[in-house]
């Protein structure tokens, strides 16, 4: 799928990543890649569904939450962006309090 993505053949890349997800359902990086490919191909509504589902499936995965926060931020949905990051703060970030 990487070659198809680099060549901007997004539909083929999306098909390949979708098949990979069927084989490795619990791999968040595949789902993030699918969301990214959908965005690049102009399928924002589908990308939104994939990214939100990924965030729901992997709520403790920092990379997933950062990715969804970035997606919200670039769309000007700042409260959701912050909410995604706040979810991670208590358990995954060191305290700055002295």
C-alpha contacts under 8 A as a table, 3 or more apart, distances in Angstrom:
res1	aa1	res2	aa2	distance
1	X	4	X	5.08
1	X	5	X	6.04
1	X	12	X	7.17
1	X	13	X	4.26
1	X	14	X	7.34
1	X	16	X	5.82
1	X	17	X	6.52
2	X	5	X	5.00
2	X	6	X	6.12
2	X	13	X	7.03
3	X	6	X	5.10
3	X	7	X	6.17
3	X	13	X	7.96
4	X	7	X	5.07
4	X	8	X	5.99
4	X	9	X	4.84
4	X	10	X	6.34
4	X	12	X	6.45
4	X	13	X	5.24
5	X	8	X	4.80
5	X	9	X	5.71
5	X	10	X	5.59
5	X	13	X	5.85
5	X	37	X	7.37
6	X	9	X	7.60
9	X	12	X	5.89
9	X	13	X	6.49
10	X	13	X	4.93
10	X	14	X	5.90
10	X	37	X	6.38
10	X	38	X	7.66
10	X	40	X	7.58
10	X	41	X	5.91
11	X	14	X	5.07
11	X	15	X	6.18
11	X	41	X	7.68
12	X	15	X	5.03
12	X	16	X	6.23
13	X	16	X	5.15
13	X	17	X	6.18
13	X	37	X	7.41
14	X	17	X	5.21
14	X	18	X	5.99
14	X	34	X	6.16
14	X	37	X	6.40
14	X	38	X	7.15
15	X	18	X	5.11
15	X	19	X	6.27
16	X	19	X	5.15
16	X	20	X	6.24
17	X	20	X	4.91
17	X	21	X	6.18
17	X	30	X	6.57
17	X	31	X	7.94
17	X	33	X	7.51
17	X	34	X	6.15
18	X	21	X	5.12
18	X	22	X	6.52
18	X	34	X	7.13
19	X	22	X	5.15
19	X	23	X	6.65
20	X	23	X	5.14
20	X	24	X	6.09
20	X	30	X	7.36
21	X	24	X	4.94
21	X	25	X	4.94
21	X	26	X	7.83
21	X	27	X	7.31
21	X	30	X	6.30
21	X	31	X	7.02
22	X	25	X	5.52
24	X	27	X	5.82
27	X	30	X	5.81
27	X	31	X	7.07
28	X	31	X	5.15
28	X	32	X	6.24
28	X	54	X	6.68
28	X	58	X	7.15
28	X	64	X	7.11
29	X	32	X	5.01
29	X	33	X	6.11
29	X	64	X	7.96
30	X	33	X	5.07
30	X	34	X	6.23
31	X	34	X	4.97
31	X	35	X	6.25
31	X	50	X	6.94
31	X	51	X	7.40
31	X	54	X	6.42
32	X	35	X	5.05
32	X	36	X	6.19
32	X	50	X	7.86
32	X	51	X	6.66
32	X	54	X	7.32
32	X	64	X	7.23
32	X	67	X	7.71
33	X	36	X	5.04
33	X	37	X	6.12
34	X	37	X	5.12
34	X	38	X	6.12
34	X	47	X	7.55
34	X	50	X	7.44
35	X	38	X	5.13
35	X	39	X	6.25
35	X	46	X	7.75
35	X	47	X	4.58
35	X	48	X	7.27
35	X	50	X	5.68
35	X	51	X	5.77
36	X	39	X	5.10
36	X	40	X	6.21
36	X	47	X	7.08
37	X	40	X	5.02
37	X	41	X	6.11
37	X	47	X	7.97
38	X	41	X	5.10
38	X	42	X	6.34
38	X	43	X	5.04
38	X	44	X	6.48
38	X	46	X	6.71
38	X	47	X	5.13
39	X	42	X	5.20
39	X	43	X	5.50
39	X	44	X	5.18
39	X	47	X	5.72
40	X	43	X	7.51
43	X	46	X	5.58
43	X	47	X	6.16
44	X	47	X	4.87
44	X	48	X	6.01
45	X	48	X	5.14
45	X	49	X	6.46
46	X	49	X	5.17
46	X	50	X	6.28
47	X	50	X	5.10
47	X	51	X	6.04
48	X	51	X	5.19
48	X	52	X	6.02
49	X	52	X	5.26
49	X	53	X	6.02
50	X	53	X	5.17
50	X	54	X	6.05
51	X	54	X	5.02
51	X	55	X	6.19
51	X	68	X	6.33
52	X	55	X	5.07
52	X	56	X	6.20
52	X	68	X	7.26
53	X	56	X	4.98
53	X	57	X	6.04
54	X	57	X	5.06
54	X	58	X	6.01
54	X	64	X	7.10
55	X	58	X	5.28
55	X	59	X	5.47
55	X	64	X	6.00
55	X	65	X	6.19
55	X	68	X	6.95
56	X	59	X	5.56
58	X	61	X	5.45
58	X	64	X	7.05
59	X	62	X	7.95
59	X	64	X	7.71
59	X	65	X	7.08
60	X	65	X	7.86
60	X	88	X	7.07
61	X	64	X	5.44
61	X	65	X	6.40
62	X	65	X	5.11
62	X	66	X	6.07
62	X	88	X	6.70
62	X	92	X	7.78
63	X	66	X	5.14
63	X	67	X	6.09
64	X	67	X	5.08
64	X	68	X	6.24
65	X	68	X	5.20
65	X	69	X	5.98
65	X	84	X	5.69
65	X	85	X	6.42
65	X	88	X	7.61
66	X	69	X	4.98
66	X	70	X	6.04
66	X	84	X	7.26
66	X	85	X	6.57
67	X	70	X	5.14
67	X	71	X	6.23
68	X	71	X	4.95
68	X	72	X	6.24
68	X	81	X	7.24
68	X	84	X	7.06
69	X	72	X	5.17
69	X	73	X	6.05
69	X	80	X	7.02
69	X	81	X	4.07
69	X	82	X	6.76
69	X	83	X	7.87
69	X	84	X	5.46
69	X	85	X	6.48
70	X	73	X	4.91
70	X	74	X	6.13
70	X	81	X	6.62
71	X	74	X	5.41
71	X	75	X	6.55
71	X	81	X	7.66
72	X	75	X	5.24
72	X	76	X	6.37
72	X	77	X	4.98
72	X	78	X	6.50
72	X	80	X	6.32
72	X	81	X	5.08
73	X	76	X	5.08
73	X	77	X	5.50
73	X	78	X	5.33
73	X	80	X	7.94
73	X	81	X	5.45
74	X	77	X	7.56
77	X	80	X	5.76
77	X	81	X	6.34
78	X	81	X	4.89
78	X	82	X	6.16
79	X	82	X	5.26
79	X	83	X	6.11
80	X	83	X	4.88
80	X	84	X	6.17
81	X	84	X	5.34
81	X	85	X	6.61
82	X	85	X	5.13
82	X	86	X	5.96
83	X	86	X	5.03
83	X	87	X	6.22
84	X	87	X	5.45
84	X	88	X	7.27
85	X	88	X	5.44
85	X	89	X	6.60
86	X	89	X	5.10
86	X	90	X	7.69
87	X	90	X	7.36
88	X	91	X	6.06
88	X	92	X	5.61
88	X	93	X	7.17
89	X	92	X	5.60
89	X	93	X	5.15
90	X	93	X	6.22
90	X	94	X	7.87
90	X	95	X	7.90
